[in-house]
Amino acid sequence: MLGSSRLAERIRISPVVVGVVVIGLGTSAPEFLVSGVAAARGDTGLAVGNIAGSNILNLTLVLGIAALAGSVVVTSHVIRREVPLTVGAVVLFSFLAWAGLSPITGALLAVAGVCALFVLLRWAGQERNNEEVADEAAEFTQGRATVDVPVAPSTLPAWFEPVRAVLGLAGAQLLVANASAIAAHLGEPQVIIGFTLVALGTSLPELVTTVQAQRRGESDLVVGNLFGSNLFNSLIGGAVVGFASGSATPGKAAVALSVTMILTAGLAWVLLRRGLTLTRVEALVLMAAYALTMPLLLST
């Protein structure tokens, strides 16, 4: 993701696009890649489980980890506009995944994804408050990391950035492919592999980005990245699965999985709306919610 952001900056894409599109789409790219390949091979349970599991994990475990590192304070319009848009996208994906992701439902999700992207870019270009998030995104790609010791900004040549991005995606695919093969050898259902091992592997970019941004005090970027990732997972990722699955073998999610996606997105939204702050106690609530979803989903 960082390689993609720096590449976008070097070829003079505006900071708004870097913040809204490159980071959101960049951290969701592993989900698109893995789910698309799985669906094309007929492993539709793995494909749907990966996207659903990533959506659940992002707004429970990953957001909880960020809040444990320090209170997540949202001061922009993100919580009032982008977050509800994402929750709506998750609800739409949940219902269509329950009905079955086919080329027809994939087309609906693709149209919704294009419309959502247009709305996001329009908001980002018009509102001064959203420029703050774009500035944070630009600072995130340029500034020094302050984890334990100062780390100088990257001085690698421009040609290495697309290589870095490709290697990152290849590494994520290799990680989840190996985990999937091991779990399949143990006889676990595809959907369980999808929303546990595979979702955890493809959510690593969101986790790394979230920790880096939170350590720099960029809470808006944390929230925007996680909810933005779920937005693109649900609409663009769902469309990829629908087109790759075909009409004969549509990708389907169980009722429990669809309901869990909606409830976890709603829980994160409600907690963030309370004073526009996510405390450490509320972080533990989110992490407990993730832990509680596992027995429920594994029993389905």
SEKETOR-261147 format. One record per atom (N, C-alpha, C, CB): x, y, z; residue in one letter. Coordinates in steps of 0.001 Angstrom, whole numbers, plus 500000, padded with zeros to 6 digits. Glycine has a CB too. Layout:
REM residues N
XYZA/...
***
This chain:
REM residues 300
500832498797500000M/500000500000500000M/500858501240500000M/499063500013501203M/501933501249500844L/502800502417500900L/503483502629499564L/503840502268502011L/503880501521498886G/504489501648497574G/503518502265496582G/504961500292497075G/502258501844496623S/501246502404495716S/501025503888495991S/499916501642495855S/500998504285497271S/500777505679497630S/501913506558497148S/500613505821499130S/503151506092497356R/504303506888496929R/504389506972495411R/505595506298497491R/504033505878494725L/504009505911493270L/502996506933492776L/503687504524492705L/501800506948493372A/500775507909492980A/501251509339493188A/499491507665493765A/501976509545494306E/502479510888494584E/503521511304493556E/503073510956495992E/504408510385493187R/505490510726492270R/505002510992490858R/506509509625492248R/503886510372490453I/503356510658489121I/502309511761489176I/502756509394488501I/502298512507490314R/501530513750490453R/500025513546490467R/501879514681489343R/499564512429491050I/498133512295491352I/497845513155492573I/497724510785491603I/496700513841492605S/496417514780493681S/496331514087495031S/495131515519493401S/496648514804496115P/496553514208497450P/495166513687497784P/496960515212498481P/494128514345497256V/492766513881497510V/492576512463496981V/491743514831496867V/493047512236495756V/492908510916495161V/493760509901495914V/493300510950493680V/494954510320496353V/495796509419497144V/495064508995498405V/497136510092497505V/494462509973499091G/493802509670500355G/492551508839500199G/493463510929501058G/491723509186499213V/490421508545499096V/490479507254498288V/489435509496498465V/491272507240497223V/491243506120496303V/492423505174496494V/491222506624494889V/493652505718496422V/494824504848496405V/494942504044497686V/496084505664496192V/494791504693498857I/494937503962500116I/493781502987500306I/495012504937501304I/492545503442500041G/491398502550500198G/491457501353499255G/490115503314499966G/491713501621497972L/491801500533497006L/493067499714497207L/491756501082495589L/494165500394497580G/495437499691497738G/495386498648498829G/496539500669498032G/494788498993499965T/494718498021501059T/493687496933500794T/494392498725502363T/492772497176499851S/491769496159499509S/492216495265498360S/490455496825499147S/493318495612497716A/493760494849496544A/493981493369496829A/495028495441496008A/494577492978497970P/494725491533498214P/493397490793498252P/495455491304499515P/492358491423498832E/491041490781498849E/490523490576497427E/490039491624499664E/490679491613496568F/490223491485495186F/490948490336494491F/490447492803494416F/492267490307494633L/493079489324493941L/492742487907494390L/494550489608494168L/492790487672495693V/492582486325496217V/491147485857495965V/492899486282497721V/490163486720496231S/488767486321496036S/488457486090494566S/487825487380496605S/489001486933493687G/488774486747492258G/489349485439491749G/489368487895491485G/490575485127492144V/491203483866491729V/490423482675492282V/492677483808492204V/490034482760493558A/489291481659494171A/487959481431493464A/489056481939495658A/487239482521493168A/485944482379492501A/486108481811491098A/485224483730492438A/487148482250490388A/487378481752489030A/487693480260489026A/488519482525488369A/488288479769490104R/488595478346490213R/487426477524490750R/489795478153491102R/486313478191491042G/485157477498491576G/485103477428493080G/485116476145491041G/486081478031493757D/486100478041495221D/485326479257495727D/487563478054495762D/484027479282495441T/483231480468495747T/483050480687497243T/481882480363495089T/482999479602498013G/482891479755499467G/484109480456500028G/482714478396500142G/485288480107499521L/486519480758499942L/486510482237499577L/487725480068499314L/486013482544498370A/486002483925497894A/485075484801498737A/485575483974496427A/483857484344498957V/482898485127499744V/483340485208501200V/481486484511499652V/483825484092501738G/484285484092503120G/485438485046503351G/484691482710503526G/486328485186502365N/487454486103502490N/486986487547502624N/488380485965501290N/486070487966501752I/485583489348501799I/484780489591503069I/484724489663500560I/483889488665503399A/483073488827504607A/483949488842505852A/482028487703504711A/484902487931505919G/485791487880507078G/486642489122507210G/486679486674506997G/487117489653506083S/487902490879506115S/487063492059506589S/488484491171504738S/485802492125506129N/484912493195506578N/484693493146508090N/483568493102505853N/484511491941508613I/484289491784510053I/485563492112510828I/483821490348510377I/486685491584510358L/487956491755511064L/488401493212511095L/489034490903510414L/488209493936509981N/488660495330509907N/488025496204510986N/488344495906508536N/486712496025511204L/485988496921512103L/485843496374513513L/484631497207511545L/486502495275513795T/486523494751515164T/487962494639515652T/485816493371515239T/488684493650515153L/490038493408515636L/491005494526515255L/490546492092515098L/491039494914513976V/492015495919513526V/491703497284514125V/492029496010511988V/490435497703514097L/490073498984514693L/490298498948516199L/488609499334514377L/490036497809516829G/490288497676518261G/491758497807518593G/489772496352518761G/492629497201517788I/494074497326518009I/494507498783517897I/494856496460517000I/493956499491516923A/494293500909516758A/493901501715517989A/493602501482515517A/492715501455518527A/492240502203519687A/492995501822520953A/490753501972519886A/493518500608521028L/494341500233522167L/495658500995522176L/494603498738522155L/496165501310520981A/497402502083520883A/497185503536521286A/497958502015519464A/495954503998521282G/495622505372521641G/494216505683521174G/496632506368521033G/493533506580521862S/492146506900521515S/492040507352520065S/491594507990522448S/491069506803519355V/490804507194517973V/489789508337518002V/490274505975517117V/490243509527517658V/489396510722517681V/489119511153516248V/490069511878518488V/487845511251515893V/487454511644514549V/486950513080514586V/486371510689513979V/487568513939513812T/487206515360513852T/486662515877512522T/488408516182514253T/486565515030511521S/486111515480510206S/484718514944509911S/487095515036509111S/484286515149508677H/482975514670508250H/482973513179507944H/482517515439507035H/484107512520508118V/484192511095507789V/483111510294508506V/485573510547508151V/482926510538509800I/481991509749510586I/480544510026510206I/482195510021512055I/480282511201509611R/478900511555509285R/478520511227507849R/478679513016509534R/479501511016506983R/479164510767505583R/479820509504505035R/479569511952504741R/481146509415505075E/481816508251504523E/481461506967505264E/483302508459504550E/481365507061506596V/481052505858507377V/479648505328507066V/481174506157508879V/478595506161507077P/477273505640506694P/477250505072505274P/476231506741506813P/478017505687504371L/478089505162503010L/478672503746503009L/478938506091502118L/479700503550503828T/480303502222503924T/479346501216504541T/481584502282504738T/478659501603505599V/477704500700506233V/476625500293505227V/477065501365507476V/476161501244504428G/475182500917503390G/475736499927502377G/474733502180502678G/477024500095502014A/477651499171501067A/477752497768501658A/479045499677500669A/478090497689502949V/478187496383503611V/476816495713503658V/478761496535505044V/475774496487503945V/474411495930503976V/474023495395502598V/473389497003504440V/474323496178501555L/473998495741500192L/474742494458499847L/474342496844499172L/476037494428500141F/476821493222499860F/476294492026500635F/478291493452500199F/475936492239501894S/475461491140502731S/474205490499502148S/475185491636504149S/473263491321501719F/472025490789501151F/472277490074499825F/471010491913500952F/473126490678498975L/473393490060497679L/474226488791497832L/474110491048496757L/475151488777498809A/475930487560499049A/475045486446499575A/477069487834500036A/474055486794500395W/473102485802500880W/472265485247499721W/472185486419501958W/471878486136498790A/471101485704497632A/471957484935496629A/470465486905496954A/473239485269496555G/474152484609495622G/474827485607494711G/473412483577494795G/476176485604494699L/476928486530493852L/477130485908492472L/478297486888494499L/476423486432491506S/476471485985490116S/476829487186489242S/475105485348489672S/476978486997487938P/477247488165487083P/476208489275487205P/477326487729485651P/474942488919487444I/473900489952487564I/474090490773488839I/472496489307487555I/474221490083489984T/474446490815491232T/475813491484491233T/474320489875492436T/476786490877490544G/478093491515490409G/477998492835489671G/479057490595489691G/477149492874488636A/476962494122487886A/476325495189488770A/476092493879486634A/475370494787489607L/474747495748490528L/475784496329491493L/473603495072491322L/476641495463492018L/477676495931492942L/478687496818492223L/478392494739493596L/479011496485490983A/479959497295490227A/479404498705489985A/480292496615488888A/478135498794489618V/477503500101489414V/477493500889490718V/476062499936488877V/477143500208491817A/477147500872493122A/478553501332493492A/476596499933494205A/479568500532493145G/480946500906493438G/481388502136492677G/481866499768493124G/481030502215491406V/481375503396490608V/480678504636491166V/480987503186489123V/479412504498491530C/478670505630492099C/479287506072493433C/477182505252492300C/479647505109494275A/480260505444495561A/481594506141495370A/480446504190496406A/482380505674494411L/483678506304494134L/483491507736493652L/484464505493493086L/482498507958492795F/482210509299492307F/481815510224493464F/481094509253491251F/480965509724494343V/480520510526495493V/481696510850496409V/479421509781496284V/482553509860496674L/483709510078497548L/484649511145496981L/484472508764497751L/484929511056495697L/485828512035495081L/485199513421495063L/486193511606493656L/483895513481494866R/483221514782494863R/483265515398496253R/481759514644494384R/482989514593497278W/483076515098498649W/484495515561498967W/482634514018499650W/485472514748498589A/486864515066498901A/487311516341498211A/487773513916498500A/486804516585497013G/487210517775496280G/486513519047496718G/486972517569494844G/485346518930497356Q/484555520110497681Q/484691520562499118Q/483131519848497391Q/484901519632500046E/484855519982501456E/486239520215502037E/484155518902502232E/486423521293502742R/487691521608503372R/488050520579504431R/487645522995503984R/487039520081505141N/487323519097506184N/487910517821505605N/486061518775506964N/487457517439504418N/488011516250503811N/489422516491503300N/487124515778502686N/489796517754503050E/491154518061502665E/492108517733503801E/491280519527502262E/491611517810505058E/492457517438506183E/492845515971506091E/491746517720507511E/491901515125505699V/492208513712505551V/493189513505504407V/490928512902505315V/492995514242503311A/493924514124502188A/495321514567502589A/493434514949500997A/495417515653503384D/496724516109503858D/497381515049504725D/496588517421504642D/496566514371505580E/497113513307506410E/497643512179505539E/496052512778507385E/496933511874504443A/497383510804503555A/498702511168502889A/496322510507502492A/498813512436502438A/500069512870501829A/501204512841502842A/499922514276501245A/500921513310504069E/501939513287505119E/502330511862505461E/501439514008506371E/501363510953505404F/501622509549505719F/502643508950504750F/500314508743505676F/502567509338503445T/503484508782502464T/504831509476502470T/502883508863501098T/504905510713503013Q/506132511496502937Q/506905511514504246Q/505813512902502527Q/506169511506505367G/506788511821506647G/507636510711507214G/505750512171507622G/508340511055508291R/509156510091509010R/508269509233509910R/510244510807509838R/508554507959509938A/507846507077510858A/508415507253512253A/507949505600510406A/507544507260513265T/507996507447514638T/507467506303515491T/507529508820515200T/507970505111515207V/507524503951515958V/508371503810517211V/507598502672515098V/509627503407517041D/510552503355518170D/511708504329517968D/511088501928518360D/512209504399516742V/513266505335516390V/512860506006515099V/514652504627516254V/513343507236514840P/512994507910513590P/513499507112512392P/513574509335513564P/512654507027511356V/513023506348510122V/512933507353508994V/512112505111509851V/513999507493508232A/514040508497507171A/513065508144506065A/515455508628506603A/512532509152505351P/511651508878504229P/512365508049503165P/511137510185503626P/511601507323502365S/512172506451501350S/512956507246500320S/511079505647500668S/514146506733499960T/514957507344498904T/515112506390497731T/516339507748499445T/514282505376497668L/514359504404496585L/513948505051495270L/513472503183496886L/514491504584494145P/514132505154492842P/512674504927492507P/515000504565491751P/512156505778491629A/510728505713491299A/510336504381490689A/510363506829490349A/511251503754489927W/510890502503489262W/510635501372490250W/511980502097488299W/511157501524491482F/510999500441492451F/509611500419493071F/512039500565493539F/508888501562493023E/507583501626493675E/506571500653493073E/507043503030493595E/506429500569491715P/505497499563491193P/505953498143491498P/505331499733489693P/507292497938491559V/507798496611491926V/507388496280493352V/509338496545491778V/507524497286494260R/507132497081495647R/505650496715495737R/507426498341496480R/504815497424494985A/503378497165495035A/503053495752494550A/502624498197494192A/503695495335493435V/503447494004492887V/503936492923493848V/504131493848491522V/505135493142494425L/505667492165495366L/504767492036496601L/507089492556495786L/504196493172497038G/503294493127498186G/502071492280497907G/502868494523498575G/501494492439496716L/500320491642496361L/500685490162496190L/499684492182495070L/501849489912495567A/502267488530495379A/502521487853496722A/503524488466494507A/503115488604497652G/503369488040498972G/502092487713499710G/504194488988499792G/501093488603499614A/499809488338500259A/499137487116499654A/498889489555500141A/499201487013498320Q/498588485862497669Q/499279484568498085Q/498638486022496148Q/500620484583498163L/501352483386498559L/501018482984499992L/502857483612498413L/500912483995500870L/500597483711502267L/499254483019502417L/500606484989503076L/498231483598501814V/496891483033501990V/496713481738501215V/495838484035501556V/497430481596500091A/497322480351499331A/497878479192500145A/498063480466497982A/499016479410500792N/499598478359501620N/498705478039502817N/500989478772502098N/498173479104503467A/497289478871504607A/496032478125504180A/496912480196505272A/495519478460503012S/494320477792502511S/494599476324502222S/493805478489501249S/495766476040501640A/496114474664501314A/496243473817502586A/497424474623500510A/496854474396503621I/497014473659504880I/495659473382505513I/497907474444505860I/494802474419505561A/493484474244506173A/492624473268505373A/492771475593506291A/492725473323504053A/491942472408503220A/492390470968503442A/492072472783501730A/493691470795503642H/494219469454503907H/493650468882505213H/495759469491503972H/493309469799506143L/492732469368507410L/491232469111507312L/493001470403508473L/490655469387506129G/489239469095505922G/488287470176506376G/488895467855506612G/488750471415506516E/487871472508506938E/487057473017505742E/488697473667507567E/485785473436505947P/484981473995504855P/485617475258504288P/483562474301505340P/485337475541503023Q/485926476696502359Q/485570478007503044Q/485483476741500922Q/484316478146503454V/483902479423504025V/484637479694505332V/482388479442504256V/484925478663506107I/485667478838507351I/487099479258507057I/485650477546508182I/487698478619506047I/489039479027505630I/489012480484505201I/489562478129504481I/487961480864504487G/487873482227503966G/487816483282505041G/486679482359503099G/486879483135506001F/486720484238506961F/487662484146508152F/485304484276507459F/488547483135508190T/489551483072509258T/490951483279508687T/489473481718510001T/491578482230508199L/492964482308507747L/493143483254506569L/493459480937507373L/492310483122505545V/492482483937504351V/492179485398504641V/491588483428503225V/491098485664505367A/490750487046505704A/491841487698506546A/489413487093506452A/492413486940507470L/493493487495508281L/494694487840507419L/493898486513509379L/495012486974506465G/496146487251505589G/495921488455504698G/496441486053504741G/494743488561504084T/494495489684503184T/494233490990503926T/493325489370502289T/493992490919505235S/493782492142506021S/495079492695506602S/492801491873507145S/496192492047506348L/497471492548506861L/497781493973506392L/498593491621506434L/497507494343505111P/497766495731504725P/496972496739505553P/497446495921503264P/495695496429505836E/494909497332506677E/495505497440508079E/493454496852506759E/495961496314508624L/496538496326509966L/497810497145510014L/496818494911510435L/498706496958509044V/499963497707509014V/499698499196508832V/500874497190507890V/498818499531507882T/498500500934507637T/497869501584508859T/497568501063506441T/496979500856509523T/496300501392510694T/497275501671511830T/495223500432511159T/498162500735512098V/499131500924513182V/500052502096512883V/499958499647513400V/500526502196511641Q/501405503296511271Q/500696504642511420Q/501902503118509836Q/499468504719510911A/498733505978510975A/498390506357512414A/497460505885510143A/498005505384513233Q/497638505669514614Q/498846506146515418Q/497027504429515268Q/500013505578515174R/501211506010515882R/501587507443515531R/502369505080515569R/501156507911514382R/501416509296513980R/500275510220514372R/501647509375512478R/499266509690515061G/498156510512515512G/497176510879514425G/498672511741516124G/497128510119513321E/496257510436512191E/494990509585512261E/496996510207510845E/494132509907513234S/492952509091513497S/491965509090512340S/492264509576514741S/491806510229511679D/490886510277510546D/491326509311509456D/490794511701509986D/492641509233509250L/493154508321508243L/492916506872508653L/494641508569508009L/493016506587509946V/492734505244510453V/491305504844510128V/492973505174511970V/490351505697510521V/488936505396510304V/488621505358508812V/488044506436511012V/489141506341508073G/488882506384506638G/489429505167505922G/489474507632506039G/490618504714506327N/491219503552505681N/490398502290505925N/492644503352506181N/489986502063507188L/489275500830507515L/487873500797506912L/489189500665509021L/487134501901507082F/485802501927506497F/485875501986504975F/485008503117507034F/486872502712504441G/487041502752502994G/487388501389502419G/488112503748502625G/488218500656503151S/488554499306502705S/487309498423502659S/489611498685503628S/486450498529503678N/485218497737503679N/484278498155502555N/484508497869505021N/484266499446502244L/483442499933501137L/483872499282499829L/483532501466501025L/485188499319499555F/485683498746498308F/485612497217498323F/487118499198498057F/485851496604499491N/485692495152499592N/484289494735499183N/485990494675501019N/483303495431499743S/481904495041499545S/481443495264498118S/481009495810500491S/481768496419497554L/481247496764496229L/482138496236495105L/481103498274496103L/483411496631495092I/484291496204494010I/484677494732494180I/485552497088493963I/485058494355495416G/485391492956495651G/484221492036495395G/485879492769497057G/483031492436495839G/481841491632495575G/481550491514494099G/480649492217496279G/481775492602493341A/481564492559491894A/482546491599491231A/481707493964491288A/483807491634491665V/484821490723491116V/484410489274491342V/486203490992491755V/483964488957492550V/483533487587492858V/482323487204492009V/483195487446494361V/481367488131491872G/480176487833491081G/480499487533489632G/479211488979491151G/481366488362489019F/481723488140487623F/482540486860487456F/482505489335487081F/483425486583488411A/484292485406488303A/483558484110488617A/485478485550489229A/482503484182489423S/481800482967489837S/480977482362488716S/480905483263491012S/480304483220487952G/479418482706486916G/478047482363487472G/480030481484486261G/477095482173486583S/475715481905487000S/475530480508487563S/474779482101485838S/476368479566487126A/476182478175487549A/476589477950488998A/476976477249486651A/477627478635489439T/478121478449490812T/478244479797491517T/479490477719490809T/477134480442491852P/477209481743492510P/477813481636493904P/475827482370492592P/478555482681494292G/479111482710495637G/478039483107496636G/480301483676495715G/477881482306497693K/476815482564498662K/477375482616500074K/475723481489498566K/476743483472500893A/477088483578502310A/475904483109503132A/477486485035502691A/476186482421504226A/475122481980505119A/474482483183505797A/475664480992506171A/473268482988506303V/472555484080506970V/473361484621508145V/471177483606507452V/473945483719508934A/474709484158510108A/475881485045509716A/475217482953510892A/476569484704508628L/477709485495508175L/477265486861507684L/478462484762507071L/476178486913506930S/475658488184506432S/475208489088507582S/474490487939505468S/474487488516508536V/474018489297509681V/475196489800510515V/473071488455510555V/476221488967510691T/477391489375511472T/478111490540510828T/478350488210511639T/478221490523509506M/478838491658508800M/478103492955509100M/478854491408507285M/476775492902509027I/475970494111509255I/476082494577510700I/474496493851508901I/476014493644511640L/476050494013513053L/477399494602513461L/475739492802513913L/478498494025512974T/479815494553513349T/480055495937512753T/480919493595512896T/479589496153511512A/479710497486510919A/478884498497511701A/479269497466509447A/477668498093512092G/476819498985512876G/477395499271514248G/475443498397513019G/478007498256514878L/478606498449516200L/479748499456516145L/479111497117516758L/480627499320515160A/481741500263515031A/481235501675514777A/482681499832513899A/480209501806513958W/479634503122513661W/479055503754514923W/478543503006512577W/478291502975515685V/477667503505516898V/478719503941517915V/476738502457517520V/479752503131518108L/480795503480519080L/481547504743518677L/481777502326519236L/481796504903517382L/482510506095516921L/481648507351517012L/482981505899515489L/480347507199516844R/479460508361516914R/479336508910518336R/478081507994516385R/479618508104519338R/479520508548520736R/480696509465521063R/479491507328521710R/480495510754520839G/481544511713521125G/482641511736520097G/482125511434522443G/482455511042518968L/483459510976517905L/484806510494518426L/483620512340517250L/484771509593519395T/485994509059519995T/485815507577520294T/486360509833521286T/486864506822520023L/486878505407520363L/487943505195521429L/487148504515519102L/487510504848522626T/488418504706523759T/488972503285523840T/487703505070525064T/489888503078524786R/490460501742524969R/489410500743525459R/491628501799525960R/488488501205526293V/487418500314526757V/486563499865525575V/486537501019527823V/486217500793524704E/485420500454523525E/486227499595522556E/484928501731522822E/487545499783522556A/488393498916521741A/488288497472522202A/489851499382521796A/488248497275523513L/488088495925524057L/486728495340523691L/488260495938525578L/485702496210523620V/484377495758523197V/484427495229521759V/483349496909523313V/485105495973520880L/485216495540519490L/485990494226519372L/485896496624518655L/487084494114520118M/487883492893520058M/487120491708520643M/489207493087520801M/486328491969521686A/485489490906522244A/484420490487521242A/484833491366523560A/483889491457520497A/482884491133519476A/483483490217518412A/482334492423518823A/484737490489518032Y/485389489612517049Y/485547488209517614Y/486766490177516638Y/485982488124518875A/486164486814519501A/484840486054519595A/486777486973520897A/483748486774519848L/482448486127519977L/481883485669518651L/481481487053520633L/482284486341517554T/481776485923516236T/482342484583515798T/482104486974515190T/483535484253516278M/484175483021515823M/483369481773516160M/485548482909516428M/482963481563517426P/482165480352517703P/480849480318516930P/481873480254519191P/480221481501516766L/478951481547516036L/479125481130514604L/478352482933516091L/480138481699513948L/480325481422512521L/480886480020512285L/481255482463511901L/481727479570513182L/482301478225513016L/481257477137513206L/483446478012514001L/480169477468513889S/479136476469514141S/478113476389513014S/478436476772515442S/478194477318512057T/477212477331510957T/477615476373509841T/477060478754510390T/
***
